[in-house]
Amino acid sequence: MWLYRHPDSPFFSDLGKTSNERLLGDEEMENCLKNTGFANVQVFAVSGISFGWVESAVGRRLLPIYNLIDRLLGKLPIASRYGSFLICSGEK
């Protein structure tokens, strides 16, 4: 979603974006959990979760292409490191 949500992207859209929404990397997410008292923190990325709708009209037209690329990239070994979404777990 970097292309859609990062202000440096040519496809950036703030439509539907909340004031506290921001992109987090895996290391930042892991540090956030550890700094708030979680132990045994694990963070991994996943791909292949298709979007059905986004607020931006331009984004909606590009969704089929995005979803296809994300599904294809999700089949590569690097998907667990560079997938579209982060899954996090930890013990409190």
Order of alpha helices (4+ residues) and beta strands (2+ residues): alpha-alpha-beta-alpha-alpha-beta
